[in-house]
Amino acid sequence: MLNRLVLGIILLLPTCVVSANDSLVHFQSNYSVKETANRFEKIANSKGITIFARVDHQKNAQNVDMELAPSEVIIFGNPKVGTPLMQCQQSVAIDLPQKVHISQDNNGQVWLAYNSPTYLQERHNIKGCEETLNKIAVVLNKLSMATVAK
């Protein structure tokens, strides 16, 4: 009975994949791109996170008579978190505010992805901001898990 319970819990957990080079973290979503983006935006807003922009790449492609699978980017952040990171290494500003990319692959599967904070740390040689980077990692994970949860 306990084994079935554990298996059931595992099957209900969202799929999370970190790419081979650990630069992107992917979460599989059971919702459409639009619904996943709407859910992310609503959850982020409820946590006091600022949504700076939302870009619908598919719509923009259609506006120039081109085709693209559903794809949206949400640009979001909190200056109380991003500023200390830039104080450690100002070049990280090129990757801030944070972004999530929500897209549909060729098999119709929807994915939510973001840059791993570890990747940002390595890319910008950030030193002395481990606590901030860990906080960002936890927040991104929780936002993503809540967004794709059934």
N, C-alpha and C positions, 0 to 999 in steps of 0.2 A: 504494500500500500504506500509506504513512504517513497519507494523508488518511483512509483507512478506520479506521486505528487511532485517530486523533484523534476522528473521528466516534463510534466505539464508546465511547471514554472519556466523551465529552460525554453520550451517551445513558444511561450508567450513573450519572452524577452525580445526586444528589437535586435535586428542584426546590425552589428557594428564591425566595420572593417577598417583597419589602418593600412594604407597602401605600403608597398614594399619599401619605399624610401622614407616612410613615416612622415611625409609632408602633408598628406591629407587624411582626414578621418571621415569615413562614410557611414551613414546610417540608412538602412533600407526602410522605406516608408510604404505603408499599405494604402496611402491616400494619393490622389492626383497631385501633380506639381502645384497647381493653384491652391488646393486645399492644404497641402503641406506648408506652403508659403504663408497662407492665411493663419494657420495654426501657430507657426513660429512667431509671426508678427504679434498675434494676440497674447501669446505666452510671454514674449519679451516685454511687451508693453506693460503687462500685469506685474512684472518684476522691476519696473522703473527703468528699463533699458530704452534708450533713445533709438528710434528707427530713423536713420538719416535719408535713406532712399531705398526704393524697390525697383529693380530693372527687369522688365519682361523681354528677354532676348528674342523669344519666338515672335512676339508682337512687333518688335523693331525690325526683325528680318522680313516679316510680312509687309511692313510699310515700304520696303524697297524691292518687293516682288521676289523675295527669296524664301526658301523653306528651311525650317529649323525645328527640331523636336522641342517639346515644351522645356523651357529653361528660364529660371528666374534667379536673380541675385538680390539678397537683402543685405544692406549695409547698415550696421548698427554698432552701438557702443555706449560707453560710459566714461566721460573724461576723468572721473575720479579713479578709474582703473588704468586707462590708457596713458594718462599723463605721467604717472610714476614709471611706467614702462619706457616712455620716451625719455624721461630723465636719466634712466640707466643707459640707454643707447638711442640717440635721436633718429638714427636711420630706420628704426622700426616704424616710423611714421608713414613710410611708403606702404606698409601693410595694415595701417589703421585708418579709419575704424575697421573693426572686424567685419567679415563677410561670410555668409553662407550661400552656397550654390545648391539649388534644388533643380534636378533635371530628370528626364526620362530617358532611359537607355534604349537601345535597339530592340530589346526584348519586352519593352513596355514597363519595365520596373522603374520605380521612382526612388531617387537617392537624394539625401541631404548630405552635403560635404562642407568641411571647413578646414582651414590651415591649422595644423597641429601647433600648439604653443611651443612644443619642443623644437619643431622645425623653425619657428620664428627665432627662438633662442639661438639656435645654431646658425641660421642665416645671417643674423645681425650681431653675432658674438656678444650676446647680452650676458653681463656678469652682475651678480648681486641683486637680482630681481626674482629669485626663485619663488619667493612667497607670492608675488604678484602673478607670475606665470602659472603657478599651481592653482591660484584662485580662478584665473581665466579658464584653465583646463576644466576645472570642476563645473563652472558656470556653463561653458559650452556643452559639456557632456549632459548636464541636467536639462538644459534647454532642448537639446537634440532628442534626448530620450523622451521627454514630455511631448514633443512635437509629433514623433512617430508612433507613440503609444496608442494602442487600440482603445 
